[in-house]
Amino acid sequence: MLGVRCLFRSVRFCSSAPFPKHKPSAKLSVREALGAQNTSGERIKVQGWIRSVRSQKEVLFLHVNDGSSLESLQIVADSSLDSRELTFGSSVEIQGQLIKSPSKRQNVELKAEKIKVIGNCDAKAFPIKYKERHPLEYLRQYPHFRCRTNVLGSILRIRSEATAAIHSFFKDSGFVHIHTPVITSNDSEGAGELFQLEPSGKLKLPEKNFFNVPAFLTVSGQLHLEVMSGAFTQVFTFGPTFRAENSQSRRHLAEFYMVEAEISFVDSLQDLMQVIEELFKATAMMVLSNCPEDVELCHKFIAPGQKDRLEHMLKNNFLIISYTEAVEILKQASQNFTFTPEWGVDLQTEHEKYLVKHCGNIPVFVINYPLAIKPFYMRDNEDGPQHTQQDPATSTSRHLMLMNYRESRTSYQGLPHLPHHWPPASSGLPSSGYSIVAAVDLLVPGVGELFGGGLREERYHFLEERLARSGLTEVYQWYLDLRRFGSVPHGGFGMGFERYLQCILGVDNIKDVIPFPRFPHSCLL
Amino acid sequence: MLGVRCLFRSVRFCSSAPFPKHKPSAKLSVREALGAQNTSGERIKVQGWIRSVRSQKEVLFLHVNDGSSLESLQIVADSSLDSRELTFGSSVEIQGQLIKSPSKRQNVELKAEKIKVIGNCDAKAFPIKYKERHPLEYLRQYPHFRCRTNVLGSILRIRSEATAAIHSFFKDSGFVHIHTPVITSNDSEGAGELFQLEPSGKLKLPEKNFFNVPAFLTVSGQLHLEVMSGAFTQVFTFGPTFRAENSQSRRHLAEFYMVEAEISFVDSLQDLMQVIEELFKATAMMVLSNCPEDVELCHKFIAPGQKDRLEHMLKNNFLIISYTEAVEILKQASQNFTFTPEWGVDLQTEHEKYLVKHCGNIPVFVINYPLAIKPFYMRDNEDGPQHTQQDPATSTSRHLMLMNYRESRTSYQGLPHLPHHWPPASSGLPSSGYSIVAAVDLLVPGVGELFGGGLREERYHFLEERLARSGLTEVYQWYLDLRRFGSVPHGGFGMGFERYLQCILGVDNIKDVIPFPRFPHSCLL
């Protein structure tokens, strides 16, 4: 009878729906029952799993949940309907009358006339226990059951809503969605360790590749998206990406989801940062408005205080600092870092976290990186307005660097710990002759790097020279070709979807925001 | 400046949008320009690629396309703005006045005041030629350029719309979206040849698995979805799946997309078939209404007559026959098959196509298969109403089999070539003792099998026995556990997304409906 619930909601798409109309059926989801306007005893049927049983002398109370909402439906029954099979975790079908609840705890309740146990649950053997708030670490051992808890239920419903919000954001902004390939023959981008693949059983015969060439799991859809931005102007992808890195950190997975966008006719980082900030804020606000109870649960029990931290992020303009300035801030820091901050070396997680804190726990864009620590496709901005304004060797005022994004911004000026003279003699910066590229990362509280992006080198000869230097010309001939025929200035970015969820929900470990986490030594189910 | 276009459309999500409002900017996408209401000379800017150049003595005509629509924008300029760089494929930025076109071919045109060539295109070297309608086979050689043609542009915009339509359908029907994993340690489902993976360079050391266990690319998200349907009741996934099969057919890829759904508290195939038919029809109608020009192009140039064929599918109720009946129809066929149809053996593509044709080119559900040709998790329907009604050995009327789905259906009765007596003596069917499972496939014109699904064995002891027989008990202990704790009758289905696109558009080769096709011996880009 599922079809009924489903049919009623979707039938509006299908004007010539051929199905015989079921009478407004008694079957409701828990969410529908909880939101019902008519509570004058309408007969309904609800199916779900028992979340609590309270057996009194004359009355039996149950709470039934079907995953359609965090809240369960209260069932009130005559104790004659009680049975030993009504245990936590068992599945039931309940028929009865939907009435206004006399209690203030809920609006409605179901006065049961018939209770049918569909599937038993041996509560002793069931690893999820009644009334217990299991630690997330404990639940991770049971990927097939943890979704039945309040907390994972809420996180995964939020994940579903956030997915829809991201798709809506791009669709409403005129982007074309592209399924970039998971299997790719590109192996040289240098974004991380790769998984290689072959048909099962043929792993030991790499000379006979299935695809004729070695094939890998994608680390990013960017290059393929660039192909598509040359046809559709604005494109995005939202799919799985992979790293074969031996990391057990709270921010890394071997399989994770990336939201990536690529945009043609873009010639400044400012435009990219604007889309990034909008994407972050607009989707977070959609999630907050579409599943407030689920978000509240996370903000209450997983990360107390996170509600305020998120509001702080949403109501403030994101900040901008240059990479050079970031290094300077780190060098001036009183904190001892495991990795000494140094110009020309990539920022470490500890550095990212310090920078965000230093910026008042507002997300901060770090822009204009040395080419040496970024991939080959990043655009040299020697000729761009960004570069001349922001090159520390030529700039006379550090405020220019901070203010060039949006003149009306004032939030940065009061921040502490910046040197008063630029370039500081201590920085040891070369005063010229180093390549700065138009790359941007967004660092956020609790997580560190959330977005990475930049302008791509669209000039054939610049790119050709870079590829030649790395001996990659042949492999990337097709990529060079994009610059031969109707090339346009363009740029894009990628966002780690799990980190995004961590950031808005305050979930500490990335393994708890994905249904089935994959990481070194673990591939359960 | 891209941000502008994007910002205006999405700003409604973000009530506290922090950006300074750009003045209603001159920059429009081609789609926006074509749909503009104000054609009284408003100054605008358009960026895109030249699709045609017509240079007359005093006037220059260009058509510019940016991928936002199939139609290009006509640019009219004084011939003084002409230049040798204005070639097919080059990228341009044009400023001018948007006016009502005097020609009937288009509503508006852009009277150019300034034409800037952004990126040249050497038309001689460019593999896409002006005014040429390249065969799809030719275009496949250029996965980085074919998206710039009308036909691939339309197909990929339709793909994007269909993706959105499918997400909407499920969201509006109350389904939770789940990202099922791509990497899995399940290797025994038997859905096809698997890709195995290891970190690059470690392929030859399978004894040191990255995940401690051998890991594979998923062939289906079903089992993981079943986990989630035990928490959320209605779930779906839409992601890449993989087969390492050495097939060069027009219907197979090594990497393709599947839409899968799993639904709890479902106890008849009828409910599943209803959702399947709705999904097919509702999303097809959304695509038709959201990108009519793109669909028209396909129906006109790729598959003439497809418009009528699709309408025929959409306006008729899908049919239902049992597997046993299907075999009987095939045996009675006048056609010679490469594979002789035989009860107990899977249907071949040639059989599927014959059946669809036989059923008047209406999609047809084939239900109730022998267990032997379906996976271990399919529900034995010996005890179900389906079975008793449809078991050919006990049924006295073949119409029962066809009519039990929806009593009001009459479309089947007139079909030819059915035996008048059941069971026919010629069938050689065992009259009892064989296991029939509640499985369903949907066969559609042009493609054959589009959906596959069924009820899952939810009864612990039935499933345990099956697994034990196959020696799989240990590997699938977690799957068995789902039946130990609050088990519910449930079912689900999967749809090949590329085949769906083939079916509605009439595209013959599956390689032309995916951005970057992967198949044996080919992994371009």
Interface residues (C-beta under 8 A of the other chain):
Chain A: M1 L2 G3 R5 C6 L7 R9 S10 V11 F13 C14 S15 S16 A17 P18 F19 P20 S29 R31 Q47 G48 W49 I50 D66 G67 S68 G89 S90 S91 E93 I118 G119 N120 C121 D122 A125 F126 P143 H144 F145 C147 R148 L152 G153 L156 R157 R159 S160 T163 A164 H167 F169 K171 D172 S173 G174 F175 V176 H177 I178 H179 T180 P181 V182 I183 T184 S185 N186 D187 E193 L194 F195 Q196 L197 E198 P199 S200 G201 L203 K204 P206 F210 F211 N212 V213 P214 A215 F216 L217 L223 H224 V227 M228 G230 A231 F232 T233 Q234 G239 P240 F242 A244 A254 E255 Y257 I263 S264 F265 V266 D267 Q270 D271 Q274 V275 E277 E278 K281 A282 T283 M285 M286 L314 K315 N317 R406 S408 E458 W478 Y479 D481 L482 R483 R484 F485 G486 S487 V488 P489 I514 P515 F516 R518 P520 H521 S522 C523 L524 L525
Chain B: M1 L2 G3 R5 C6 L7 R9 S10 V11 F13 C14 S15 S16 A17 P18 F19 P20 S29 R31 Q47 G48 W49 I50 D66 G67 S68 G89 S90 S91 E93 I118 G119 N120 C121 D122 A125 F126 P143 H144 F145 C147 R148 L152 G153 L156 R157 R159 S160 T163 A164 H167 S168 F169 K171 D172 S173 G174 F175 V176 H177 I178 H179 T180 P181 V182 I183 T184 S185 N186 D187 E193 L194 F195 Q196 L197 E198 P199 S200 G201 L203 K204 P206 F210 F211 N212 V213 P214 A215 F216 L217 L223 H224 V227 M228 G230 A231 F232 T233 Q234 G239 P240 F242 A244 A254 E255 Y257 I263 S264 F265 V266 Q270 D271 Q274 V275 E277 E278 K281 A282 T283 M285 M286 L314 K315 N316 N317 R406 S408 E458 W478 Y479 D481 L482 R483 R484 F485 G486 S487 V488 P489 I514 P515 F516 R518 P520 H521 S522 C523 L524 L525
